[in-house]
Amino acid sequence: MSRQHSGQLAEQRACQFLQRQGLRLLERNWRCRLGELDLIMRDDDHLVFVEVRYRSHAAWGGAAASVDARKQARLIRAAEQFLQQHPALARLACRFDVVALDGEQPPDWLQGAFTG
């Protein structure tokens, strides 16, 4: 299976998991020149930017550890761009979550994984 295909499956799995937790999907794979946001969701009065990370095994720290400071900065810049283009949503409190998928283990949902 290609990396792209496994990434798409991981995003689908994460999205379904979060929807079962009550979040509502607004955008998927939103792109701008500054980067890509995997999932943009609504959790009551919060706008949630979700980074989905998949690793077939937990070597080198696993999926969650792969969201380093450089990746966080890119996600924050992309989120700022999204908010500029969607001013009605900019009034909501924002949160950055990570859904880490290591192999076939249950999703690890890190709410408020970092701040922007």
Secondary structure, 3 states (H helix, E strand, C coil): CCHHHHHHHHHHHHHHHHHHCCCEEEEEEEEECCEEEEEEEEECCEEEEEEEEEECCCHHHCCHHHCCHHHHHHHHHHHHHHHHHCCCHHHCEEEEEEEEEECCCCCEEEEEEECC
